[in-house]
Amino acid sequence: MIYGCIGEKLGHSFSKEIHNLLADYDYELCEVARDELADFATKRDFKAINVTIPYKEEIIPHLYFVDEHAREIGAVNTVVNRDGRLYGYNTDFYGMSALISHLGLELSGKKVAILGSGGTSKTAYAVARSLGAREILRVSRTAREDAIDYEMLYREHADTEIVINTTPVGMYPKADGLCLELDKFPRLLGAVDAVYNPLRTRFISKALELGIPAEGGLYMLVAQAVRASEIFLDTSYPEGTLDRVFREMVSRKENIVLVGMPASGKSTVGKLLSGKLSRPLVDTDELIVKAAGTDIPTIFSLHGETGFRDMESDAVRLASLEFGRVIATGGGAILRAENVRALKQNGRIYFIDRPLSELIPTDDRPLSSTREAIEKRYSERYELYLGAADVRVPVIGAASEVAETILENFRK
């Protein structure tokens, strides 16, 4: 390995993609067992590497030099081999600072709560202090000398203005986790999450629902990678490089999610988008049929609507954990808040709004098989579609025109 990243588990790392967008060196992901770290560091068979969980602290004794930020934080995430001597840096400090700036948050004079006690929490603490925070709280599951617990945070610090999550709560594959009850903090001005998989954790989604500026960890990940790559190559990238790579990563990772009434054209538009973007198309109704081994009318007959909705929630959850997909949902997927929440984790939701007069009842849709039924469903669900959607797409032409409208929006 010449350039790359070491860690214990790297199966879902974005680092290789990001570095490939920055420079034309070969960047490898290398999983290193804990008992292999010392041997790896001693051999020094690399030019430069990133270091991730759980070795950001354990790598330090093997280094010849550790820069100021890394010493202050007590963690190193970038190591350069210069003539056989290992130099350590912490570009997470730059990444966290860039994320806060990107979100437009002002920490000066603010009360900041940092959730977690690991290496990233130390980075967040150093950044908050450097940005002039008035008070910085460390929050852990159990109280100790340098940290309060969550009960104390709720009870005595409801005036917290900025929350930074550095815990793995809400991270893939346990994406249902919620690290904090945000509605207990009426003065909250911003929420930051170091987690980048999913793109929007429940913590971030809840903050956005409450109208609080919030952002997940992808921008931080890209920012620290840009700075690490500059250190790797002893260079400086042009202004705008960070935002360019971030936009490209969002474009690659974010799902296009289609919601709307039965017969609104979701599957047809989905196929067109899949072809234009060379992305896999996931139809949640097809996932349900495959899992059940029978068609949807039979599922309704055997298990009722509740049984079908349970299967639908399972299909939506599985589809939503993936990246870079076009997801066509069933007409009732938005009936459960948990489904909408899951779809928004990695996706942008488009409501294909076909006029009621153009919706044709069919026998394969048990709840919309007659004109009376489809009108009833339309009345019941229309506001739910609007509430779930990031973008409403009126259908005023052919499916190809709807697909182009979505593409134009998505590319922006």
C-alpha positions as CSV (number, residue, x, y, z in Angstrom):
1,M,0.0,0.0,0.0
2,I,1.3,3.4,-1.0
3,Y,-1.7,5.6,0.1
4,G,-4.7,4.4,2.0
5,C,-6.7,4.1,5.2
6,I,-6.2,1.7,8.1
7,G,-8.9,0.7,10.6
8,E,-10.5,-2.3,12.1
9,K,-13.6,-2.4,9.9
10,L,-13.7,-0.5,6.6
11,G,-16.4,-2.2,4.6
12,H,-18.6,0.9,4.4
13,S,-15.9,3.6,4.2
14,F,-16.3,6.4,1.6
15,S,-12.6,7.4,1.8
16,K,-11.4,5.6,-1.3
17,E,-14.1,7.3,-3.4
18,I,-13.3,10.7,-2.0
19,H,-9.5,10.4,-2.5
20,N,-10.1,9.2,-6.0
21,L,-11.9,12.4,-6.7
22,L,-9.0,14.5,-5.4
23,A,-5.9,13.0,-7.0
24,D,-4.8,10.2,-9.3
25,Y,-3.0,8.1,-6.7
26,D,-4.1,4.6,-5.8
27,Y,-5.9,4.8,-2.4
28,E,-6.5,1.5,-0.6
29,L,-8.6,0.4,2.3
30,C,-6.6,-1.8,4.6
31,E,-8.3,-3.5,7.6
32,V,-5.7,-4.1,10.4
33,A,-6.4,-6.3,13.4
34,R,-5.5,-4.7,16.8
35,D,-2.6,-7.1,17.3
36,E,-1.2,-6.3,13.9
37,L,-1.0,-2.5,14.4
38,A,2.5,-2.4,16.0
39,D,4.0,-4.5,13.2
40,F,2.3,-2.4,10.5
41,A,3.7,0.8,12.0
42,T,7.1,-0.7,12.4
43,K,7.3,-1.9,8.8
44,R,6.3,1.6,7.5
45,D,5.5,0.1,4.1
46,F,3.5,3.2,2.9
47,K,4.0,6.8,1.9
48,A,0.9,8.2,3.7
49,I,-2.2,6.9,5.3
50,N,-5.4,7.9,7.1
51,V,-6.1,6.2,10.4
52,T,-9.6,5.6,11.6
53,I,-11.5,3.8,14.4
54,P,-10.1,2.4,16.7
55,Y,-6.5,3.4,16.1
56,K,-6.4,7.2,16.2
57,E,-4.9,7.1,19.7
58,E,-3.1,3.8,19.5
59,I,-1.0,4.9,16.5
60,I,0.6,7.8,18.5
61,P,3.4,5.9,20.3
62,H,4.7,4.7,16.9
63,L,5.2,8.3,15.5
64,Y,8.3,10.4,15.4
65,F,6.4,13.7,15.3
66,V,2.8,14.7,16.2
67,D,1.5,18.1,15.2
68,E,0.0,20.7,17.6
69,H,-3.7,19.9,16.9
70,A,-3.2,16.2,17.2
71,R,-1.3,16.6,20.5
72,E,-4.0,18.8,21.9
73,I,-6.7,16.4,20.9
74,G,-4.8,13.2,21.7
75,A,-5.7,11.6,18.4
76,V,-4.0,11.2,14.9
77,N,-5.9,10.4,11.7
78,T,-3.2,11.2,9.1
79,V,0.3,9.8,9.0
80,V,3.1,10.6,6.5
81,N,6.2,8.5,6.1
82,R,9.2,10.9,5.5
83,D,12.4,9.1,5.0
84,G,11.4,6.3,7.4
85,R,10.0,8.6,10.1
86,L,6.3,8.8,10.7
87,Y,4.7,12.2,11.1
88,G,1.2,12.4,12.6
89,Y,-1.6,15.0,12.0
90,N,-5.2,15.5,12.9
91,T,-7.2,16.7,9.9
92,D,-10.5,16.0,11.7
93,F,-10.1,19.3,13.4
94,Y,-10.2,21.0,10.0
95,G,-13.1,18.8,9.0
96,M,-15.2,19.6,12.0
97,S,-14.5,23.3,11.7
98,A,-15.4,23.2,8.0
99,L,-18.7,21.4,8.8
100,I,-19.7,24.0,11.3
101,S,-18.8,26.8,9.0
102,H,-20.6,25.1,6.1
103,L,-23.8,25.0,8.2
104,G,-23.4,28.7,9.1
105,L,-23.3,28.2,12.8
106,E,-21.7,30.8,15.1
107,L,-20.3,29.1,18.3
108,S,-18.8,32.2,19.8
109,G,-20.5,32.9,23.1
110,K,-22.7,29.9,22.8
111,K,-23.4,26.9,25.1
112,V,-22.3,23.7,23.3
113,A,-23.1,20.1,24.3
114,I,-20.8,17.4,22.8
115,L,-22.3,13.9,22.9
116,G,-19.7,11.1,23.3
117,S,-16.4,10.5,24.9
118,G,-14.2,9.1,22.1
119,G,-11.5,10.6,19.9
120,T,-14.0,12.6,17.8
121,S,-15.5,14.2,20.9
122,K,-12.1,15.5,21.8
123,T,-11.8,17.0,18.3
124,A,-15.2,18.6,18.7
125,Y,-14.2,20.0,22.1
126,A,-11.0,21.5,20.7
127,V,-12.9,23.1,17.7
128,A,-15.7,24.5,20.0
129,R,-13.1,26.0,22.2
130,S,-11.2,27.5,19.2
131,L,-14.4,29.0,18.0
132,G,-15.0,30.8,21.3
133,A,-17.9,28.7,22.8
134,R,-19.0,30.2,26.1
135,E,-19.5,26.9,27.8
136,I,-18.7,23.3,26.6
137,L,-20.4,20.3,28.1
138,R,-19.1,16.8,27.6
139,V,-22.0,14.3,27.7
140,S,-21.6,10.6,28.3
141,R,-23.9,7.7,29.2
142,T,-22.5,7.7,32.7
143,A,-21.4,10.8,34.6
144,R,-17.7,11.2,35.6
145,E,-15.3,13.9,36.5
146,D,-15.1,15.4,33.0
147,A,-18.6,14.6,31.7
148,I,-22.2,14.8,32.7
149,D,-24.8,12.2,31.9
150,Y,-27.9,12.7,29.7
151,E,-30.3,13.0,32.6
152,M,-28.3,16.0,33.9
153,L,-28.2,17.5,30.4
154,Y,-32.0,17.3,30.2
155,R,-32.5,18.5,33.8
156,E,-30.0,21.3,34.1
157,H,-28.9,22.3,30.6
158,A,-32.1,22.9,28.6
159,D,-30.6,26.2,27.5
160,T,-28.0,24.4,25.4
161,E,-27.7,26.2,22.0
162,I,-25.5,23.9,19.9
163,V,-25.4,20.1,20.0
164,I,-22.6,18.1,18.4
165,N,-23.0,14.3,18.2
166,T,-19.8,12.3,18.1
167,T,-21.4,8.9,19.2
168,P,-22.2,6.1,16.8
169,V,-25.9,6.2,17.7
170,G,-27.9,6.3,14.5
171,M,-25.0,4.9,12.4
172,Y,-25.5,2.1,9.8
173,P,-26.6,-0.6,10.3
174,K,-28.5,0.6,13.4
175,A,-29.9,3.6,11.7
176,D,-33.0,3.8,13.9
177,G,-31.1,5.0,16.9
178,L,-31.7,8.6,18.2
179,C,-29.0,10.1,20.3
180,L,-30.9,13.0,21.9
181,E,-34.5,14.2,22.5
182,L,-34.1,17.5,20.8
183,D,-37.5,18.9,21.7
184,K,-36.2,19.3,25.3
185,F,-33.9,22.1,24.1
186,P,-36.1,25.2,23.2
187,R,-33.0,27.5,22.6
188,L,-31.3,25.1,20.2
189,L,-29.7,26.9,17.2
190,G,-27.9,24.1,15.5
191,A,-27.2,20.4,15.4
192,V,-24.1,18.7,14.0
193,D,-23.6,15.0,13.6
194,A,-20.2,13.3,12.8
195,V,-22.0,10.3,11.5
196,Y,-22.1,10.2,7.6
197,N,-23.8,6.8,7.0
198,P,-26.7,7.3,6.7
199,L,-26.4,10.8,5.2
200,R,-29.1,12.1,7.6
201,T,-29.4,10.3,10.9
202,R,-32.7,10.4,12.9
203,F,-30.9,13.1,15.0
204,I,-30.4,15.3,11.9
205,S,-33.8,14.6,10.5
206,K,-35.5,15.5,13.7
207,A,-33.6,18.7,14.0
208,L,-34.6,19.7,10.4
209,E,-38.3,18.9,11.2
210,L,-38.0,21.3,14.1
211,G,-36.6,24.0,11.9
212,I,-33.1,23.8,13.4
213,P,-30.1,24.1,11.0
214,A,-28.5,20.6,10.9
215,E,-26.0,18.7,8.9
216,G,-24.6,15.1,9.0
217,G,-20.9,14.2,8.8
218,L,-20.3,13.8,5.1
219,Y,-19.0,17.4,4.7
220,M,-16.7,16.8,7.6
221,L,-15.4,13.6,6.1
222,V,-14.7,15.2,2.7
223,A,-13.1,18.2,4.4
224,Q,-10.7,16.2,6.4
225,A,-9.9,14.1,3.4
226,V,-9.1,17.2,1.3
227,R,-6.7,18.4,4.0
228,A,-5.2,14.9,4.5
229,S,-4.5,14.7,0.7
230,E,-2.8,18.1,0.8
231,I,-0.5,16.8,3.5
232,F,0.0,13.5,1.6
233,L,1.2,15.4,-1.5
234,D,2.6,18.5,0.2
235,T,0.3,20.7,-1.9
236,S,-2.7,23.0,-1.8
237,Y,-5.9,22.4,-3.7
238,P,-7.7,25.3,-5.5
239,E,-10.5,27.1,-3.7
240,G,-13.8,25.3,-4.2
241,T,-12.3,21.8,-4.3
242,L,-14.0,20.8,-1.0
243,D,-17.4,21.9,-2.2
244,R,-17.0,20.3,-5.6
245,V,-16.1,16.9,-4.1
246,F,-18.8,17.2,-1.5
247,R,-21.5,17.8,-4.2
248,E,-20.2,14.9,-6.3
249,M,-20.3,12.6,-3.3
250,V,-23.9,13.6,-2.4
251,S,-24.9,13.1,-6.1
252,R,-23.4,9.6,-6.0
253,K,-24.8,8.5,-2.7
254,E,-28.2,10.1,-2.4
255,N,-31.2,8.0,-3.4
256,I,-34.0,9.3,-5.7
257,V,-37.2,8.3,-4.0
258,L,-40.5,8.3,-5.8
259,V,-43.8,8.5,-3.9
260,G,-47.3,9.0,-5.2
261,M,-50.7,7.5,-5.8
262,P,-51.1,4.0,-7.4
263,A,-51.1,4.4,-11.2
264,S,-49.2,7.8,-10.9
265,G,-46.3,6.4,-12.9
266,K,-43.7,5.8,-10.3
267,S,-42.4,2.5,-11.8
268,T,-42.3,3.9,-15.3
269,V,-40.5,7.1,-14.2
270,G,-38.2,5.0,-12.0
271,K,-37.1,2.8,-15.0
272,L,-36.4,6.0,-17.0
273,L,-34.3,7.5,-14.2
274,S,-32.5,4.2,-13.6
275,G,-31.5,4.1,-17.3
276,K,-30.4,7.7,-17.5
277,L,-28.3,7.5,-14.4
278,S,-27.1,3.9,-14.7
279,R,-28.5,3.3,-11.2
280,P,-30.2,0.2,-9.8
281,L,-34.0,0.6,-9.6
282,V,-35.6,-0.8,-6.4
283,D,-39.3,-1.3,-6.4
284,T,-40.5,-1.8,-2.8
285,D,-43.7,-3.6,-4.0
286,E,-41.4,-6.1,-5.9
287,L,-39.4,-6.6,-2.7
288,I,-42.6,-7.4,-0.8
289,V,-43.7,-9.9,-3.4
290,K,-40.4,-11.6,-3.5
291,A,-40.2,-11.9,0.3
292,A,-43.8,-13.2,0.6
293,G,-43.6,-15.5,-2.4
294,T,-47.0,-14.4,-3.7
295,D,-48.7,-11.3,-5.2
296,I,-50.0,-8.3,-3.4
297,P,-53.8,-9.2,-3.6
298,T,-53.0,-12.6,-2.0
299,I,-50.9,-10.9,0.7
300,F,-53.9,-8.7,1.5
301,S,-56.2,-11.7,1.5
302,L,-54.0,-13.8,3.8
303,H,-52.6,-11.1,6.1
304,G,-54.8,-8.1,5.8
305,E,-53.7,-4.5,5.3
306,T,-51.7,-4.5,8.6
307,G,-49.7,-7.5,7.6
308,F,-49.0,-6.0,4.2
309,R,-47.9,-2.7,5.8
310,D,-45.5,-4.5,8.1
311,M,-43.9,-6.2,5.1
312,E,-43.8,-2.8,3.3
313,S,-42.0,-1.2,6.3
314,D,-39.4,-4.0,6.2
315,A,-38.9,-3.5,2.4
316,V,-38.6,0.3,2.8
317,R,-36.1,0.0,5.6
318,L,-33.9,-2.4,3.6
319,A,-34.1,-0.3,0.4
320,S,-33.3,2.9,2.3
321,L,-30.1,1.7,3.8
322,E,-28.5,1.5,0.4
323,F,-26.9,4.4,-1.5
324,G,-27.2,5.5,-5.1
325,R,-30.5,3.9,-5.9
326,V,-33.8,4.9,-7.6
327,I,-36.5,3.8,-5.2
328,A,-40.1,3.5,-6.4
329,T,-42.5,3.0,-3.4
330,G,-46.0,1.7,-3.1
331,G,-48.8,4.2,-2.9
332,G,-49.3,3.7,0.8
333,A,-45.6,3.8,1.9
334,I,-46.1,7.3,3.3
335,L,-48.8,6.2,5.7
336,R,-46.3,5.3,8.3
337,A,-43.9,8.0,9.7
338,E,-41.2,5.4,10.2
339,N,-41.2,4.7,6.4
340,V,-40.8,8.4,5.5
341,R,-38.1,8.8,8.1
342,A,-36.2,5.8,6.7
343,L,-36.5,7.0,3.1
344,K,-35.2,10.5,4.0
345,Q,-32.0,9.0,5.7
346,N,-30.3,8.6,2.3
347,G,-32.8,9.9,-0.1
348,R,-34.5,12.9,-1.6
349,I,-38.3,12.3,-1.9
350,Y,-40.1,13.3,-5.1
351,F,-44.0,13.3,-5.1
352,I,-45.2,12.4,-8.6
353,D,-48.5,14.4,-8.5
354,R,-50.7,13.0,-11.2
355,P,-54.2,14.5,-11.3
356,L,-57.0,12.4,-9.8
357,S,-58.8,12.3,-13.2
358,E,-55.8,10.5,-14.7
359,L,-55.5,7.8,-12.1
360,I,-56.9,4.5,-13.4
361,P,-58.1,1.8,-11.0
362,T,-56.6,-1.7,-11.5
363,D,-57.3,-5.1,-10.0
364,D,-53.7,-5.6,-8.7
365,R,-54.1,-2.7,-6.2
366,P,-56.5,-4.0,-3.6
367,L,-57.1,-0.5,-2.0
368,S,-57.5,1.3,-5.3
369,S,-59.4,-1.2,-7.5
370,T,-62.4,1.0,-8.2
371,R,-63.0,4.7,-9.0
372,E,-64.7,5.2,-5.6
373,A,-61.7,3.6,-3.8
374,I,-59.1,5.5,-5.7
375,E,-60.9,8.8,-5.0
376,K,-61.0,7.9,-1.3
377,R,-57.3,7.1,-1.2
378,Y,-56.5,10.3,-3.0
379,S,-58.4,12.3,-0.4
380,E,-56.8,10.5,2.5
381,R,-53.2,10.6,1.3
382,Y,-52.7,13.8,-0.7
383,E,-51.5,15.9,2.3
384,L,-49.3,13.1,3.5
385,Y,-47.6,13.0,0.1
386,L,-47.0,16.8,0.3
387,G,-45.7,16.5,3.9
388,A,-43.3,13.7,3.0
389,A,-41.9,15.1,-0.2
390,D,-38.8,17.3,-0.6
391,V,-40.0,18.1,-4.1
392,R,-43.5,18.0,-5.7
393,V,-43.5,17.1,-9.4
394,P,-46.8,17.9,-11.1
395,V,-47.5,15.5,-14.0
396,I,-48.3,17.7,-17.0
397,G,-46.8,15.6,-19.8
398,A,-45.3,12.2,-20.6
399,A,-43.3,10.1,-18.1
400,S,-40.1,11.1,-19.9
401,E,-40.9,14.8,-19.1
402,V,-41.5,13.9,-15.5
403,A,-38.1,12.0,-15.4
404,E,-36.3,15.0,-16.9
405,T,-37.9,17.4,-14.3
406,I,-36.6,15.2,-11.5
407,L,-33.2,14.8,-13.1
408,E,-32.8,18.6,-13.5
409,N,-33.7,19.1,-9.8
410,F,-31.5,16.3,-8.6
411,R,-28.5,17.5,-10.4
412,K,-28.8,20.9,-8.8
